[in-house]
């Protein structure tokens, strides 16, 4: 029974990580009408940036932010040179450009870091006790933060002005451009 409980929480923690990745894919593909085949490789790039920061800079302080900046950051070189030139064009172009970007990132990481996985030390080394079972507080924190991020994204898309605009553009780009949607700072 104890292994079932622990494996259920493990599955939930990994499932939440996959849900966050899938929400990024959904936002790119579903709303922006852009096929990003390099989404996993950008996630990998962020993980390697976090790993490098934990090795060389302030241990755990900069690992998370550095990883977040590398994943799908719009000012990154790969996104700027491979993706921006094909935005708004035939979806096949975005598919091919991001597939090529993904292959280039894979081979660059293999050439720089080698084929073996790297270990990231968890920033929280505390254990929680549930019904006589010991479990990592870090994985519980992953579940809680993922739920907050997914819930916040849902609220943003459903209740905020920007979320409504994003959904309007996703539904009908031509009509949204005819409506002249503009930022709230430019309205009187």
Residue frames as qw, qx, qy, qz and C-alpha x, y, z in Angstrom:
[[0.000, 0.884, 0.468, 0.000, 0.00, 0.00, 0.00],
 [0.311, -0.785, 0.080, 0.529, 2.84, 2.39, 0.79],
 [0.376, -0.127, 0.588, 0.705, 4.44, 1.91, -2.63],
 [0.184, 0.638, 0.672, 0.327, 1.09, 2.58, -4.29],
 [0.153, -0.924, -0.262, 0.234, 0.73, 5.87, -2.39],
 [0.369, -0.612, 0.322, 0.621, 4.28, 6.99, -3.19],
 [0.347, 0.100, 0.694, 0.623, 3.99, 6.03, -6.87],
 [0.117, 0.795, 0.584, 0.114, 0.67, 7.86, -7.11],
 [0.175, -0.910, -0.023, 0.374, 2.28, 11.08, -5.85],
 [0.409, -0.340, 0.552, 0.642, 5.27, 10.51, -8.18],
 [0.308, 0.426, 0.728, 0.440, 2.89, 10.09, -11.11],
 [0.003, 0.913, 0.400, -0.079, 1.01, 13.22, -10.12],
 [0.301, -0.757, 0.202, 0.543, 4.25, 15.27, -9.88],
 [0.341, -0.133, 0.668, 0.648, 5.50, 14.10, -13.28],
 [0.218, 0.623, 0.713, 0.238, 2.03, 14.52, -14.77],
 [0.059, -0.924, -0.218, 0.310, 1.97, 18.14, -13.62],
 [0.297, -0.533, 0.446, 0.654, 5.32, 18.79, -15.28],
 [0.276, 0.198, 0.785, 0.519, 3.98, 17.29, -18.51],
 [0.099, 0.805, 0.583, -0.041, 0.79, 19.36, -18.14],
 [0.136, -0.828, 0.056, 0.541, 2.86, 22.56, -17.97],
 [0.260, -0.263, 0.664, 0.650, 4.79, 21.57, -21.08],
 [0.207, 0.453, 0.815, 0.297, 1.55, 20.65, -22.85],
 [0.047, 0.869, 0.389, -0.303, -0.01, 23.99, -21.94],
 [0.147, -0.645, 0.347, 0.665, 2.92, 25.74, -23.65],
 [0.212, 0.039, 0.823, 0.526, 2.45, 23.60, -26.74],
 [0.134, 0.672, 0.728, 0.000, -1.28, 24.31, -26.69],
 [0.025, -0.841, -0.121, 0.527, -0.72, 28.04, -26.42],
 [0.140, -0.459, 0.559, 0.676, 1.72, 28.03, -29.33],
 [0.101, 0.109, 0.882, 0.448, -0.20, 25.69, -31.58],
 [0.036, 0.617, 0.786, -0.030, -3.81, 26.32, -30.65],
 [0.022, -0.872, -0.294, 0.391, -3.88, 30.04, -30.07],
 [0.083, -0.714, 0.344, 0.604, -0.97, 31.41, -32.07],
 [0.846, 0.501, 0.124, -0.136, -1.48, 28.93, -34.93],
 [0.232, 0.767, -0.597, 0.026, 2.21, 28.18, -34.87],
 [0.985, -0.078, -0.155, 0.006, 3.60, 24.64, -34.92],
 [0.088, -0.804, 0.559, -0.182, 6.63, 24.46, -32.61],
 [0.947, 0.059, -0.315, 0.017, 8.43, 21.14, -33.00],
 [0.495, 0.373, -0.516, 0.591, 11.34, 22.37, -30.86],
 [0.519, -0.690, 0.014, -0.504, 9.32, 22.86, -27.67],
 [0.929, -0.350, -0.068, 0.101, 10.94, 19.88, -25.94],
 [0.719, 0.237, -0.123, 0.642, 14.41, 20.96, -26.97],
 [0.019, -0.676, 0.107, -0.729, 13.80, 24.45, -25.57],
 [0.764, -0.594, 0.002, -0.253, 12.73, 22.81, -22.31],
 [0.919, -0.059, -0.085, 0.381, 15.96, 20.79, -22.42],
 [0.415, 0.532, -0.124, 0.728, 17.96, 23.99, -23.01],
 [0.385, -0.719, 0.093, -0.570, 16.35, 25.53, -19.93],
 [0.915, -0.403, -0.026, 0.000, 17.19, 22.44, -17.87],
 [0.793, 0.163, -0.108, 0.577, 20.84, 22.60, -18.94],
 [0.096, 0.669, -0.120, 0.727, 20.96, 26.32, -18.09],
 [0.664, -0.653, 0.060, -0.360, 19.59, 25.53, -14.63],
 [0.954, -0.162, -0.062, 0.245, 22.14, 22.74, -14.24],
 [0.578, 0.423, -0.138, 0.684, 25.03, 25.02, -15.24],
 [0.184, -0.721, 0.126, -0.656, 23.92, 27.70, -12.80],
 [0.821, -0.544, 0.032, -0.171, 23.70, 25.23, -9.93],
 [0.897, 0.034, -0.091, 0.431, 27.26, 24.11, -10.67],
 [0.553, 0.245, -0.036, 0.795, 28.96, 27.44, -11.05],
 [0.045, -0.418, 0.017, -0.907, 26.86, 30.34, -9.79],
 [0.377, -0.272, 0.361, -0.808, 25.31, 30.78, -6.34],
 [0.161, 0.036, 0.976, -0.140, 24.24, 27.11, -6.23],
 [0.143, 0.511, 0.847, 0.041, 20.40, 27.16, -6.26],
 [0.044, 0.607, 0.250, -0.753, 19.76, 30.91, -6.42],
 [0.277, 0.526, -0.316, -0.740, 19.94, 31.44, -10.18],
 [0.202, -0.023, 0.946, 0.253, 19.15, 27.94, -11.47],
 [0.296, 0.578, 0.741, -0.171, 15.38, 28.37, -11.74],
 [0.241, 0.833, 0.080, -0.492, 15.32, 31.86, -13.27],
 [0.024, -0.527, 0.666, 0.528, 18.09, 30.97, -15.74],
 [0.247, 0.148, 0.940, 0.185, 16.21, 27.87, -16.84],
 [0.292, 0.709, 0.571, -0.294, 13.01, 29.85, -17.23],
 [0.138, 0.778, -0.194, -0.582, 14.72, 32.49, -19.37],
 [0.086, -0.340, 0.810, 0.470, 16.11, 29.90, -21.77],
 [0.288, 0.333, 0.897, 0.034, 12.84, 28.04, -22.34],
 [0.228, 0.688, 0.623, 0.294, 10.88, 29.57, -25.22],
 [0.183, -0.674, -0.129, 0.704, 12.22, 33.04, -24.52],
 [0.542, 0.780, 0.312, 0.003, 11.16, 35.29, -27.42],
 [0.119, 0.938, -0.309, -0.103, 14.51, 37.10, -27.50],
 [0.725, -0.325, 0.563, 0.228, 16.59, 33.92, -27.77],
 [0.037, 0.515, -0.602, -0.609, 18.75, 33.56, -30.85],
 [0.168, 0.110, 0.951, 0.234, 17.08, 30.33, -32.01],
 [0.229, 0.685, 0.645, -0.252, 13.62, 31.81, -31.78],
 [0.101, 0.773, -0.062, -0.623, 14.69, 35.09, -33.38],
 [0.090, 0.512, -0.641, -0.565, 16.45, 33.62, -36.41],
 [0.038, 0.051, 0.971, 0.232, 14.55, 30.39, -37.01],
 [0.080, 0.542, 0.815, -0.189, 11.01, 31.27, -36.02],
 [0.102, 0.671, 0.212, -0.703, 10.32, 34.97, -36.51],
 [0.094, 0.327, -0.551, -0.762, 10.98, 34.94, -40.28],
 [0.181, -0.166, -0.893, -0.377, 8.24, 32.32, -40.80],
 [0.129, 0.401, 0.667, -0.615, 5.56, 33.78, -38.51],
 [0.437, 0.566, 0.180, -0.675, 2.33, 34.36, -40.37],
 [0.352, 0.420, -0.667, -0.505, 3.38, 32.26, -43.35],
 [0.801, 0.017, -0.512, -0.309, 2.45, 28.74, -44.36],
 [0.740, -0.555, 0.289, -0.246, 2.32, 26.48, -41.23],
 [0.964, 0.153, -0.040, 0.215, 4.60, 24.02, -43.00],
 [0.397, 0.682, -0.307, 0.532, 7.39, 26.61, -42.83],
 [0.410, -0.664, 0.397, -0.482, 7.09, 26.90, -39.05],
 [0.972, -0.167, 0.138, -0.095, 7.04, 23.12, -38.76],
 [0.843, 0.369, -0.123, 0.372, 10.24, 22.79, -40.78],
 [0.158, 0.739, -0.324, 0.569, 12.01, 25.75, -39.13],
 [0.566, -0.597, 0.384, -0.420, 11.32, 24.56, -35.60],
 [0.997, -0.021, 0.062, 0.035, 12.14, 20.96, -36.47],
 [0.668, 0.519, -0.228, 0.482, 15.51, 22.14, -37.78],
 [0.154, -0.723, 0.362, -0.568, 16.01, 24.30, -34.69],
 [0.851, -0.402, 0.219, -0.258, 15.24, 21.26, -32.52],
 [0.949, 0.183, -0.058, 0.251, 17.78, 19.11, -34.35],
 [0.388, 0.660, -0.296, 0.572, 20.42, 21.82, -34.08],
 [0.434, -0.668, 0.339, -0.500, 19.80, 22.19, -30.33],
 [0.971, -0.201, 0.103, -0.075, 19.96, 18.42, -29.79],
 [0.844, 0.328, -0.127, 0.404, 23.26, 18.12, -31.61],
 [0.120, 0.734, -0.307, 0.594, 24.72, 21.19, -29.89],
 [0.658, -0.580, 0.301, -0.374, 23.88, 19.81, -26.45],
 [0.993, -0.012, 0.051, 0.105, 25.32, 16.41, -27.40],
 [0.648, 0.533, -0.199, 0.506, 28.53, 18.04, -28.64],
 [0.065, -0.713, 0.329, -0.616, 28.93, 20.29, -25.60],
 [0.560, -0.474, 0.459, -0.501, 27.74, 18.10, -22.72],
 [0.050, 0.227, -0.971, -0.047, 27.93, 14.56, -24.07],
 [0.525, -0.195, -0.656, -0.505, 25.28, 11.84, -24.18],
 [0.406, -0.248, -0.805, 0.355, 24.95, 11.22, -20.42],
 [0.306, -0.808, -0.389, -0.320, 22.25, 12.73, -18.23],
 [0.200, 0.378, -0.430, 0.795, 23.10, 15.29, -15.57],
 [0.417, -0.535, -0.702, 0.218, 21.86, 15.32, -12.00],
 [0.096, -0.621, 0.020, -0.778, 20.24, 18.41, -10.54],
 [0.242, -0.142, -0.759, 0.588, 20.33, 18.66, -6.78],
 [0.214, -0.734, -0.588, -0.263, 16.87, 19.46, -5.44],
 [0.071, 0.552, -0.206, 0.805, 16.73, 22.90, -3.82],
 [0.615, -0.463, 0.249, -0.588, 14.55, 21.60, -0.96],
 [0.428, 0.227, -0.868, 0.107, 15.91, 18.60, 0.91],
 [0.402, -0.162, 0.551, -0.714, 13.06, 18.39, 3.41],
 [0.237, -0.145, -0.939, -0.201, 10.88, 15.29, 3.89],
 [0.549, -0.215, 0.095, -0.802, 7.16, 15.26, 4.72],
 [0.060, 0.004, 0.981, -0.184, 5.34, 12.48, 6.53],
 [0.613, -0.034, -0.201, -0.763, 1.91, 11.33, 5.29],
 [0.918, -0.147, -0.026, -0.368, 0.12, 8.52, 7.12],
 [0.806, -0.416, 0.398, 0.137, 3.45, 7.07, 8.22],
 [0.789, 0.395, 0.234, 0.409, 5.11, 7.51, 4.81],
 [0.328, -0.633, 0.164, 0.682, 8.10, 9.72, 4.12],
 [0.572, 0.631, 0.420, 0.315, 7.96, 11.82, 0.95],
 [0.438, 0.018, 0.091, 0.894, 9.99, 14.66, -0.61],
 [0.068, 0.735, 0.365, -0.567, 8.60, 18.14, 0.03],
 [0.047, -0.398, 0.459, 0.793, 10.09, 19.24, -3.29],
 [0.017, -0.203, -0.862, -0.464, 7.74, 17.03, -5.31],
 [0.038, -0.697, -0.672, 0.249, 4.75, 18.25, -3.31],
 [0.058, -0.661, 0.014, 0.748, 5.91, 21.80, -4.06],
 [0.050, -0.104, 0.701, 0.703, 6.08, 20.94, -7.78],
 [0.026, -0.502, -0.849, -0.162, 2.45, 19.77, -7.65],
 [0.089, -0.764, -0.440, 0.464, 1.29, 22.89, -5.79],
 [0.077, -0.539, 0.258, 0.798, 3.18, 25.35, -8.02],
 [0.052, 0.079, 0.804, 0.587, 1.95, 23.57, -11.16],
 [0.026, -0.644, -0.764, 0.031, -1.65, 23.77, -9.95],
 [0.089, -0.753, -0.187, 0.625, -1.21, 27.49, -9.21],
 [0.085, -0.360, 0.503, 0.781, 0.35, 28.17, -12.64],
 [0.012, 0.274, 0.859, 0.432, -2.29, 26.17, -14.52],
 [0.069, -0.728, -0.646, 0.219, -5.11, 27.76, -12.51],
 [0.112, -0.676, 0.007, 0.728, -3.61, 31.24, -12.99],
 [0.080, -0.130, 0.664, 0.732, -3.27, 30.66, -16.72],
 [0.011, -0.504, -0.838, -0.210, -6.89, 29.54, -16.91],
 [0.096, -0.787, -0.423, 0.439, -8.05, 32.60, -14.97],
 [0.146, -0.491, 0.294, 0.807, -5.91, 34.86, -17.16],
 [0.036, 0.066, 0.765, 0.640, -7.34, 33.41, -20.37],
 [0.114, -0.572, -0.801, -0.136, -10.96, 33.44, -19.15],
 [0.240, -0.817, -0.450, 0.268, -11.22, 36.60, -17.04],
 [0.302, -0.559, 0.106, 0.764, -8.60, 39.16, -18.08],
 [0.441, 0.787, 0.007, -0.432, -8.89, 41.61, -20.94],
 [0.102, 0.614, -0.712, -0.327, -5.70, 40.29, -22.52],
 [0.345, -0.012, 0.938, -0.013, -6.91, 36.71, -22.28],
 [0.532, 0.616, 0.490, -0.314, -10.15, 37.63, -24.01],
 [0.327, 0.794, -0.313, -0.405, -8.15, 39.38, -26.74],
 [0.116, -0.408, 0.881, 0.209, -5.90, 36.35, -27.19],
 [0.440, 0.256, 0.855, -0.104, -8.92, 34.06, -27.52],
 [0.479, 0.750, 0.212, -0.403, -10.57, 36.49, -29.96],
 [0.205, 0.706, -0.567, -0.373, -7.46, 36.55, -32.15],
 [0.247, -0.183, 0.948, 0.084, -7.23, 32.76, -32.00],
 [0.507, 0.451, 0.689, -0.254, -10.85, 32.41, -33.05],
 [0.526, 0.734, 0.366, 0.225, -10.76, 34.85, -35.96],
 [0.524, -0.286, 0.079, 0.799, -7.59, 36.83, -36.69],
 [0.170, 0.371, 0.429, 0.806, -9.10, 38.87, -39.49],
 [0.317, -0.775, -0.451, -0.308, -12.10, 39.97, -37.45],
 [0.598, -0.637, -0.201, 0.443, -9.91, 40.80, -34.44],
 [0.425, -0.088, 0.193, 0.880, -7.70, 43.00, -36.62],
 [0.031, -0.554, -0.481, -0.679, -10.81, 44.71, -38.03],
 [0.470, -0.777, -0.418, 0.006, -12.00, 45.41, -34.49],
 [0.232, 0.753, -0.259, 0.559, -8.75, 47.27, -33.89],
 [0.793, -0.556, -0.210, 0.134, -7.83, 45.57, -30.63],
 [0.354, 0.656, -0.348, 0.569, -5.23, 47.67, -28.93],
 [0.478, -0.087, -0.670, 0.561, -3.58, 47.77, -25.54],
 [0.295, -0.805, -0.509, 0.076, -5.48, 49.34, -22.60],
 [0.418, -0.496, -0.041, 0.760, -2.72, 51.93, -22.15],
 [0.151, 0.058, 0.434, 0.886, -3.59, 53.48, -25.53],
 [0.154, -0.657, -0.671, -0.307, -7.32, 53.85, -24.74],
 [0.027, -0.524, 0.135, -0.840, -8.46, 57.20, -23.31]]
